[in-house]
Amino acid sequence: MSVLVGGRTAPVSMSRAVFGDLWPLVADLAEGTGAPVDYVGCSLLAVAASLIGSKRRVQPFESAPLWRDPPVLWIALVGDPSSNKSPAIDAVVAPLRAIELEYAEAHKLELVAHQAVAERAKAERNRWQEAVKAATRDGSSTPSIPAAAELPDDPVRRRLLVQDATPESMCELLASNPNGMLHMRDELSGWLSSFERYSPGGRDFWLEAYLLGIATVRFDHGLAFHRQWELARAWVRASFNARDLAAVMVHHVPALAARAHKPHIHVLYPVRTLAGTFGPFVHLTRAMLAAEWEALLTEMNRDG
């Protein structure tokens, strides 16, 4: 250790002003865990940023109104072994774990209710299909599919904290939790080793995640896969490419893995325009993208 600490200077004291009225809490947690206030304070900043998420954006300069960044913080605690980094993190993250348990229990109840509605929808669809067959035999008009026969979307579990996520799973989680989450790893090496766990490109994903937007569109089971792709591509061209935004489309077909979820396409896009060089930031809200998607579907249906 003498080799590692040789010539090391004392760390700069953490500013109390950053935390305002929360500083007594930071000091108490640090004392209780036997850790420096730096470890508790940095952990608190990470948790706070994750809870604010995409609900707020910061504009650094009044003269640059298009430069607005979400509170995405990359924080790593650096210190000697056994300097109580993990206890400091755990003390701050503990409330998120408790809320996660509450969300998990609530999700179980939602799944039970969803199953009942889904079974009713299947029964209604079977009855409607029999009515269609009867109408075909009788030569009468085809009955419209009842609203109760539409399979409901799967309930989404709210998440605040993830600890061992690959880029693929993070796309799914962020699509269902657009406000954002805290991604935490106790050991930095564990996070780094997950980059290429299942497929290449994980390192690039995380490097781009700071300024990455994700949008998702879902389709009914009966729509042909190529038609799903064509619709999503038309939407990307109208809503993203037309704004000089690049985009990557990822088509997920859960049925191929024997899962009942609807097929869907994730669109990953940088939030800065690409016009020769990096241009201004573009803030696309979920409501804006949803409205443009619905407008596209309406136009497509009208044109046949």
N, C-alpha and C positions, 0 to 999 in steps of 0.2 A: 504493500500500500504506500510505502514511503516514496516509491517511484512515481506512483500516480498522483500523489498529493504534493509532490515537490514543486515549489514555485507557485502553488495555487493561491490566488488572492481571495479575500473575503467577499462573499456575494453582496450585491447591492440590496439594501433593505427594501422590502416591499412597501409601497405607498399605501398609507391608511386611507387617504382621500378617495382612492378608487372605489372603496367599499362603503363609504359613508356610514350610515347607521348599522350596517351589517358587520362592521369591524369587530365589535365585541363577540359576535357569533364566531367569526373566523378565529379570534384569539382563544376562545373557549374550546373549540374543536381541536385546535392545534395543541393546546395543553392536555386535553383529554386523550389524544392519540400519541402524545410524545413526539410530535412532528413539528418541523418549522412552519411558521405561518405561511410561507411561500407555497408549500404543497397544498394546504387547505385553500388558500386564496385562489390559486390557479385552477384547482378543481371546481371551486364555486363559480368562477367565470365560465368554465366550459359548460357546466350544468345550466347556468342562467341563459347562455347563448342558445343552447338546444331547446329550452322551453320557449324562448322568444320566437325562434325559428323564422319562418318566412312571413310572419305577421308584420314585421317591421324591417325597413331598410334604411341604411345610413347614407346621406349625401355629404361627402367630405367637403365639397366646395360649392358655394352658391352659384359660382360662374359656370359650373358643370352640372346642370340639372339631370342629365341622363346618366351620370355616374352615381349609381346607387347600389350598395352592396348589402346583402343579408348578413346577419351576425354569425358567420361561419368561422369558428376558431379552431385552429390546430394547436393543441397544447400537449407538451411532453414534460414530465417531471424528471429532472436529472439529479442524481445524487449517489452517494456511496451505498453499497449493499447494507441492508438492515438500518437504513435511515428513516424508516417508517413512511415510505411513500405510499404503499398500499393501504395502511390504516387511515391515512389522511384522505385518500380517494374514497374509500368505503364509507367514511363518516359523512361525506357530502352527498354521495350517490344513494345512500340508504333510503331517503324519502322517495326517490324514483322507483326503487325496487318495490316498495310498499304499494305505490300506485299501480305498478305493473301487475302485481298480484290481483288487485281489485279489477283491473281491466280484463285479466285472464278469466276471472270468475264471471264477470258480466258477459264475456264472449261465449262462455259455455251456455248460458241461458239463451243468448241470441241464436246459437246453433240449434238448440232444441226447438225454439219457435220457428226458425227457418226450415227445419226438417218437416215440421207439420204443414207449413204453407207449400213447400215443394211437393210433398206427397199429394196434397189436394190438387195442385196444378197438374201433376202427372195424371191423376184420375180424370180431371176435367178435359185434358188433352185427349185421353183415350176415348172419352165419351164423344168428344167433338169429331174425332177421326171416324168413329162408327157412324155418326150422323152424316159425314161426308160420303162414306161408302153407300149409305142408304139413299142419299140424294143422287148419287151417280146411277144407282140401279133404277131409281124412279124417274130419272131425267129432270129432276127439279133443280132449283138454284142451289149453289154451294153455300152452306151456312158459314157465317163469319166465325172466326175463332174467338171464343170468349176471353175477356181480360183475365179471368181466373185461371186460364190455361197457360198463361205466360209464366215460365219458370223464373222465380225471383233471383236477383243477384246474391251471391254468397255474402254473408255478413263479414265485415272487415274488423279485425281486432286492432284496436288502438295501441300504438307502441310509443314508448318514451325512451327506451334503452335497448341497445343491441350490443353483443359482445363478441360474436364470432361469425361475422357475415362475409360472404364472398360478394364480388361485384354483381353476380347474377341475382343473389338473394336481396341485395340492397336495392336493386331496381324494382323488385316486387314490393319491398317494404316501403320505399319512398313513393311509389305509385299509390299505395293505400294510405300513406301518412304524409301528405304533401307539406305539412308544417315542418317536418324534419324530426330528427331523433339524435340522441347522444350515442355515438359509436365509441365504445370504451374497450381497451385491452389493457390488462394489468401488466403484461409483458410485451414490450414493443416488438420483440423478435417473433412473437406469435402472430401479430398483425402482418409483419413483413413476409412471413412464410406463407400467408394465405393468398398472396397476390396471384400466383400461378397454380392454385390448388387443382382447379378443374379445367381451366382453359387459359390461353395466353391473353395478355392485354390487361391484367388486373392492375398493374402498376400505372398504366396510362389512365385507367378509369379513376383511380384515386387522385392522380395529379390534376385531372380535369374536374373533379367533383366540386372544387371550390366555386366554380362558375358554371355549373351544369344544371340545366333544367330538364325535367322529366314530365312528359304528358302521356296519357294512356287512353286508348279508345277500345271499347269492348263490342263484341258482335254476337248475334244469336247463333245457336249451334247449327242451324240449317243453311247458313250462308256459305257458299263455296269459298275455299281458302284464297283462291286467286282474286275473287271479288273483294274479299276483306283487304287484301294487299292493295288493290287498285284504288279503293276508297280512301284508305289511309294515305297512300302516296299522293292522291289529289289534294287531300287536306294539308299534307306537309308542304306541298308546292305553293298552296294558296296562303297558308298561315305562317309558314316559316321561311321558305325560300324567297317568297315575295318580299320579305323584310330583310333580305340579305343574311339570313341565319342558316347555317349548315345544320343538318340533322341526320341522325342514325336511327333506322327503324329496326326493331327487334320483334319478330312475330312469335308469339307463344301459343301453342295448341295443347292445352292440358289433356284433351281426350286421348292424345297419343301416349300419355303416361297413365291412362285409365283413371283420370281425375275428371270430376263433373264441372269444373269451372268453365266459364265461357271463354272462347278464344279471344285473344286481345293482342294489341300491338303497342309496344312502348316506343315513344319517340324521345330520344336523348338529343339535347341541343345546347350549344353554348349560348350564354345570354349576351354575348357581344356580337355585333355584325362582322361579317367577313367580306370586306370590300377592298381587296388588295392587301390591306393590313388590318389589324384589329381596329374596329370602329367603335361607335358608341354602344352603351348598354341598352338593351331592350327588355322591358318588364312586361311579360305576358301573364296575365292572371288566369286562373282556372276558369272563371266565368267567361272571360273573353274567348278563350280557346273552345270552351264548350258551345258557346253561341255560334262560333264560326263552323264548328263541326256539324251542328244541327242545321245551319243554313246550307251547308254543302249537301247533306242528306236530302233536304227538301228539294234542292235544285236537281239532284240526281233522280229523285223519284218523279219529279215533274217532267223531266226529259226522257223518262223511261229507261 
